[in-house]
Amino acid sequence: MLDRRSFLGSVAGAALLARTGRTTPAARPAALPARAVQGDDEAYWRTLRREFLIPADEAFFNTGTLGSPPRAVVQAVGDSVTQIAATIAHWDYKAGHPDYITGYEPEVGLRTKLAALIGATVDEVALTQNATAGMNYVANGLPLEPGHEVILTDQEHPGGRMGWELKSKRYGIYVKQVTVPIPPQNPQQLIDLYVNASTPQTRVWAIPHLTSALAVRFPVAAMCQVARQMGIFTTIDGAQCSGHLPLDMKALGCDAYFSSPHKWLLAPAGCGFLYVNGQQLPALWATLASATWDNYRAGAFRLMQIGTGNLSLLKGYEAAIDFHNAIGPARVEARIMALADRLRAGLQEIPQATIHSPTHPELTSGTVVWSLAGYTGEQLMDGLWTRARIRCRSMGDPWGVRQCCHIYTLADDVDRTLQTAREMARTTR
Ligand SMILES: Cc1ncc(COP(=O)(O)O)c(C=O)c1O
């Protein structure tokens, strides 16, 4: 277990690395088997909380929209912006001089770290702006013919769906939507939805790893295994998952996976990735074309042909991975799940509260969607903020609010939520 000094040492190291541009192997993840919020653990997380810029009296629970990067990440971006602005005249364009932009180089250092984090090879990982870009690269790039079917759910975020809709209108593929039960009772129910909807024309299963609005966690590994046996391509919308759940592409067995590390991985806004299994990569057409669009020896760099991009953002992206690794993905997940379990258990004790996200242990995550009788989603969101400085996001009615527990959440913040919910429940009577 890391104490404050060694943790801060590693974070300071990450910031230094971001400044110098040098990279070292990521810190080894520290496993945390138990899901309980332990006493000594709380002290560790309290210390860690000081690494975030969110004021101490505010509790932020909307990581599902955008995370709050830690100090080391903010500093890495700021330092890089300053350094580039100040020394731009030194950039002589000669071979060997570091570029001041991104978009034309394969960014092997960052992609190597990212690949290690998600259990992929560097050639299989493309840096993108976000999950939406990844979804579009897959939908646009896969060679499908009129009549071919793509199966997805009725709970897709537009950033997981619309590339398929576009392809349907333009090229005549058929997008088939399955209805997710609210809440689903077990993982098999979700597998059956896709299996039962499939026909000989089905070519793609587009699966949300964790849905945006109601936080349903899909049994991705089991579904990819079934799809593989049926000869169906799997593409996973993991926008909500990097930095939230430990990821291993080979264990998941998917063909493509895209995410937005500016959410749970706490990278700066505008940091995404797309993974494509090396066996499938040659079949995928590029969507944006610049110098290297058709160099098939370049791996997923072929899918990074964006023109001039923001190098400083990538410095923050790398610092976010270093920060995450310094804690350890398994420990992050255990903490997030322990807090969300605490929240779920507390809400179940409040008769006026209803949990709309799943409660089956294999379908849960760090996100809890819940409502309070007598309050609209917006009223509940506003009540939590004005009474207790707790920032959740309204999901509309009847779903109430979405509350994402993360490493900047303290057990006290969860308890304050429950206390405020009890007070609000009493007020409406
Ligand atoms: C499941 C899911 N997919 C896709 C997206 C789109 O993410 P981005 O806007 O970062 O591309 C989101 C955003 O909340 C999401 O929750």
The ligand as an ORCA input file, in Angstrom:
! r2SCAN-3c Opt
* xyz 0 1
  C     -21.535      5.334    -23.023
  C     -21.033      6.590    -23.685
  N     -20.628      6.538    -24.965
  C     -20.143      7.612    -25.603
  C     -20.045      8.821    -24.955
  C     -19.486      9.994    -25.702
  O     -18.296     10.400    -25.074
  P     -17.457     11.624    -25.687
  O     -18.356     12.800    -25.713
  O     -16.322     11.778    -24.733
  O     -17.041     11.201    -27.054
  C     -20.469      8.938    -23.626
  C     -20.420     10.236    -22.933
  O     -20.922     10.428    -21.862
  C     -20.963      7.791    -22.973
  O     -21.368      7.826    -21.708
*
